[in-house]
């Protein structure tokens, strides 16, 4: 399993939102480069970064900062937030970003995102789908969780037979430190093979990581609040 220590950037500061609410943010650091250096020293190989300002404005806001971080860090960066055009994706990949994360656009414009996967390669694009579980069915939400599509996770993913990476978030668990939705994630691993699935939302302990069967795990709030030490998490998944 790959551990992705996560940082969400707002105004060039590292923050975490409660349930995706921009007016309920906790600031953890104003030194993202120092955070990347600490991740690397702990032994991480990847970092997951979200441009929250870009996600809110639906266009790149902090991509220049993130490109600079990519140049100055040895880590491979997986970056989301604000991508809407082919040129935005290309510029970030050319700047040294390892993977670009595409969320709402993957639901709204599957033809466009499939073209990007074909052009840039399946290893350079991560689909990101946020779901609410309704009567046992994971229903995809978009636009910062404000719009319920009424479409199941399974139907959306079926549009992407060529995809290789999926970041899956149960909205109800995100930022709550209550543990991931193991049932959903296990179902996804079984039903969506051979996709590489990254678990997002709720990881709060080493026990959570030990139980996960996904290919990757996004670790955010638990890391920033000291509930998980990155060195220990990396040691756990590598043994």
Buried (B, 14 or more C-beta within 10 A) or exposed (E): BBBBBBBBBBEEBBBBBBEBEBEEBEEBEEEBEEBBBBBBEBEBBBBBBBBBBBBBEBBBBBBEBBBBBBEEBEBBBBBBBBBBEEEBBBBBBEBBBBBBBBBBBBBEBBEBBBEBBEEBEBEBBBBBBBBBBEEEEBBBBBBBBEEBBEBBBBEBBEBBEEBBBBBBBBBBBBBBBBBBBBEBBBBBBEEBEEBBBBBBBBBBBBEBBEEBEBBBBBBBBBBBEEBBEBEEBBEBBEE
